Amino acid sequence: MMSPCKGCEDQSAECHGSCGKYAEYRAELDARAEERMIRSQIREARRDGVENAMQRVFLLKKKRGRL
């Protein structure tokens, strides 16, 4: 996704605060970043869940003398 600022002829030092095109662009970037963060947290939670389950199985086997 390319910034609407590239090649814009109406650029000024204050335009990010008032440009509608930039506001839409920034909202899309923020939404994508939030989606990546959520996916990362889901992957981490799944990984932690698998690791915890594997540890419980290991401890149970150890307790029962199967290791």
Sequence and secondary structure as in RCSB ss.txt:
>XXXX:A:sequence
MMSPCKGCEDQSAECHGSCGKYAEYRAELDARAEERMIRSQIREARRDGVENAMQRVFLLKKKRGRL
>XXXX:A:secstr
   TTTT TT  TTGGGT HHHHHHHHHHHHHHHHHHHHHHHHHHHHHHHHHHHHHHHHHHHHTT  
